[in-house]
Amino acid sequence: MDRNICFILFAIFVAYTARDLFFKSYQPSSSQADAIDTVKKEIPSMSFRQQSPTIKILYCYSCGYQRAFDEYRKMIMDQFPDLTVIGSNYNPSFLKSKLAQLISITKMIAIALLVANVNPFAYFGLQTPQFWEWMRQHKLYAFN
């Protein structure tokens, strides 16, 4: 059933895409066409003579990448002295930072349970998964 629904959605998508590619579905009226022809599009010129080009690099300060950034900046400045290199700290979104903290805490709890040789699945009346048994038997490999 799910396969048929996916196939039907795919066929609808292909049909609309083919219609857009091979048939012009939008024909502007004559007044719109005249307005489009009279509008003069102006593309601003890009001149680097007034200001030097800038490269902005975001790095993780807490991971120790500031030193790597300083080395890269020095290499870039040696090769291209007219280039401006700006570096700043990359601030992840709230959700990503909280998710990373949750994963870290979960990992620490799992390590503590393995070291204490505690099976948390027995407390909930669940069957112990194979991966937990493997980690319990191979503690040095599982902690990496």
N, C-alpha and C positions, 0 to 999 in steps of 0.2 A: 504494500500500500504506500509506504513512504517513498519507495523507489519511483512509483508512478507519479506521485505529486512532484518530486524533484524533476522528473523528465518533462512534465507538463510546464512547470515554471521555466525550465531551460528552453523549451520550444517557444514559449511566449517571448522570452528575452531575445532569442535569435530572430524571431519574426519582427519585433520592434527595431532591432538593430539593423536588419536588412532593409526595412522600410526607410529608416533614417539615412542609410548609406545610398540606396539606389533611387529613391523617390524623394523629390523635394516636397516635404509636407508643409513648409512655410513659404508662402509667396507674399512678399510685402506689397501693399497697395501702391498705386502710382505716386501718391503724395509722400508716402514713406520712402519710396525709392528715390524720389527727387531730393528729399531731405538728407538721405544717406549720401547721395552724390555731392551735395553742396557742402557737407561738413568736411572741413579740412583737418585731417589728423596731423597733429604736430608731435613729433617724437623729439624729446629733449636730447641735446647732444651731451655726451659724457666726456668730460675733460678732466684728466687727472692732474693737470698742471696747477690747478688752484689748491687742491688738497691731495694728500698722498692716499693711496689705497690702504684700506685697513682690513686686517684679519682679526676676527674675534674668536678666541678659543675658550671653551668652557671646560673646566676640569674638576675632578673631585678632590677637594682640599684635604678631607679626612683620610683619603686613601694614600696620600703621599705623592700625588701626581704634580704637586707644585714644582718640585725639583726637575722633573721631566719637562714640564712646560718651560721653565727657565732655560734649560739646555736647548730645546727646540727653538725658542725665541732667539737665543744667541746665534744659532746656526742660520736661521732665516735672516736675521739682521746682517750677518756677515755676507751672505749671498746677495741680498736685496736691501741695500741701505735705505731706499726710498719708501719701503713698506713699513706701515705702522702695525705692530702686533699688540693686541690687547688680550689679557687673560683675566678671567674671573671665575669665581666659584659657581659650579653647577648645582642649583637647588632643585632636587627632585620634587615631584608633586606630593601633596599630603598623603594621598592614597598609596603611592609607591614607597614612601618612607615608612609609613605605618606597616605596610605589608612586609618590608624588609626586617623591621623590628620583630614582627610576629614570627617570621621564619627563624630568626636568630634565637628567640626565646624558646620556640618549639624544639630546635636542635639541642639547646642546652638541657631542656627537660628530658629529651630522649637519651642524651649521654648520661645524665644523672641516673635515670632508671636502669640503663644498661650496666653502669658501674655498680649500682646497688643490687643488681640481679633481681629486679622487680618486673613482673609481667603485668602491665596495666590492663591487658585484654581480659585476664582472669577476673578482675574486679567488676567488669561489665558483663561477664558471662558470655564472652565471645571466644571463638576459637582463635588460638594464637597463629598469626600469619607466618608464612614461611620466611619472609624477609626478616622478621623480628628474631626468629630462631637463629638464622644465619648471623645476624649482627651480635646476638648474645654469645654465640660460639666463637666468632672471629672479632673480638672487641678492638684489636689493634687496627684491623683493616677498616672496620665500620666507622671509626672516629675521624677518618681523613676527609 
